[in-house]
């Protein structure tokens, strides 16, 4: 289980040996696309950037929720987002 907290996430892992937990700082609240290191970080930043541009939308409203999904998909697919690299 992971719970985001600003610049990182709290994680809990349960195994037959017991429970481990910790906090990992990844700075995904402020990283730019150029600073990302992997697909997860690129996806997170792309979604964050689209949501920041559309912060007035209400996710309780189906039309606005679907528009956000559309905007995120378009942004990720765009060459400028940096998420989808050539050759993938």
Secondary structure, 3 states (H helix, E strand, C coil): CEEEECCEEEEEEEECCEEEEEEEECCCCCCCHHHCCCHHHHHHHHHHHHHHHCCCCCCCCHHHHHHHHHHHHHHHHCHHHCCCCCCC
